[in-house]
Amino acid sequence: MTEFEKGCYGMTEADINAQYMQSMTAKFCGLEMVVMGVLSDCQEMLSFIDTHHSVDERTKEQVRKQLNVAKFILSEMSGIEKHVISKETV
């Protein structure tokens, strides 16, 4: 795993491909549904932060990385250059 992959996604791009893009959901429902699932997970993590009225840095980092995973999948679907959310933007 490169430092970029570790900091951006928390996993390799090959892992994203294997775990998300080749998943049963992807095969039966399409990559759009995979992305919606990732975004739903992010919403769930954010609602946990709102409920407890504190920003857990670990949760914030997990949300950022999952958003980057969703963006990676979308970029692979469309063939465009990846745009990532850096720690500095959050």
N, C-alpha and C positions, 0 to 999 in steps of 0.2 A: 504494500500500500504506500503510495506516495504521500508526502507531507500535505500536498494540495488535497488529495482525496480524503485524508484523515481529518483535516481541518474543515473541509467543505461539506462532506457527506457522512463522515464517520465510518465509511466502508469504501471498497474499491468500486470503480465504475463497472467492473466485471460482476461484482456482487449485486449491484443494482440491477444489472441485466438478468442475472440468474434468479434473484429473489423476487423481483417486481415484474420485470418485462417478460419473463418466461413463466410466470405464475399461472395457476388455473384461472384466476380472475381475468388475467390478460388474454388467455387463450379463448375463454368462453364469452367474455363480456367486452373485451377490448382494452387498450391502454388508457383510453379516456376514463374508464371506470377505476382503473388502478390509481390514476392521478386524483380522482375524486376521493378515493379512499385515503390516500396520503393526506390530502387537505382536510378531510374530516378528522383524521387523527390529530392534526395540528390544532383544529378548533377545540377538540376535546382537551388537549393539553393546556390551551389558553384558558378555557373555562375553569380548569382546576386552579390556575393562577388567580383568576378573578374571584373565585369562591373563597380562597384562603387569604386574599388581600396582601399577598406578598409575591415578589418576583424571585422565584428560585432560579438561580443562574444555570443550574444543570438543565432544568426544564426549558428555559429560554434557549439554551444551546441546542437541545434536542429539537425544538420547534424550528430553529434556523436551519439545521441540517436536513430535516424532513422537507422543508420548503425547497431547499436546494435539490433534493432527490426528485421532487415533483417537477421542478424546472428542468432537470437533466432529462427526465423521461419525455417531457414536452419538446425539448430541443432535439432529442433523438427522433421523435415522431415527425417533426417538421424539417429536420435536417439543418437547423440554424445553429449559430454559435451559442455556446452556453453562457448564461449570465447568472452569476452566483451572488448570494447575500453574504457579505463579509461580516465578521464580528464587529467591525467598526461602524457598520450601518445600523446595527440593532441597538 
